């Protein structure tokens, strides 16, 4: 396909905002689309504040900040995705939501546009099957926080063609990311390894092996991880961790992936992590641990 210049990002939550930021900083025009226009606008304002922090740290100039922000257009109407050469969906981790979005994307985007999903566990082949172009549907799985994390996992569905794969890898490189290719098997590489770690940390807490802090400090310092698994689950969102654990459990059919009852309970209580102000830890309005 011709050079990718305009990208659509669906979902203005923490992942969508991060993807919009790296795309705008790489010089692409970005349509940041959310079902709720106010959410898309507020997310763009928040992205502006993230760019301000980069200016304050002298990582980018004020001109680069202004130019990057001007490339982002917050929208809520799918028709505004018409100019996009590439779309990345970063909606909540629910199959019904993703299938509905990709069905709509088939109708509103150019036929040559590549349709990518940031899903962390749902089948790319299944998502592709609800579109008019399964060969142009691919997984582009960013890590949280997107502007900081170097990796993008690229996942080919069964029908995904080589041109789509190569264009997606090239786009990730424009974002200054390193890519790995993963097969379209639930959880791909990163979450196949990470979610059992987080779930096991929840079981450790559930069984009283240690306090939240003991478990996190134990893994952080004992294994030299940048943060403990419970703290990391708060960053990812406990609802997202549970959704991925459920996909691993159901799709792989092995009880070793069963989600910990404590994780389910936290989600039922609305203690979804940093974004909710409470998860395994509590957070202030700036997202700092209280
Ligand atoms: N957005 C943008 N930048 C951020 C950020 C955010 N949310 N959080 C931290 N940063 C930046 C900081 O500004 C800082 O930048 P400088 O070095 O330029 O000053 C840098 O990252 C380091 O931050 P801090 O000094 O505040 O804190 P830290 O050293 O503890 O790092 C961290 C924070 C980067 C989050 C680090 O703890 C880390 O790497 N944690 C692990 C994150 C991880 O594993 N992510 C993958 C999750 S799995 C996933 O996303 C896949 C999935 O499907 C679930």
Boltz pocket constraint, residues with backbone or C-beta under 6 A from the ligand:
constraints:
  - pocket:
      binder: B
      contacts: [[A, 50], [A, 57], [A, 118], [A, 120], [A, 142], [A, 143], [A, 144], [A, 145], [A, 146], [A, 147], [A, 148], [A, 149], [A, 190], [A, 191], [A, 194], [A, 226], [A, 227], [A, 232], [A, 236], [A, 240]]
      max_distance: 6.0
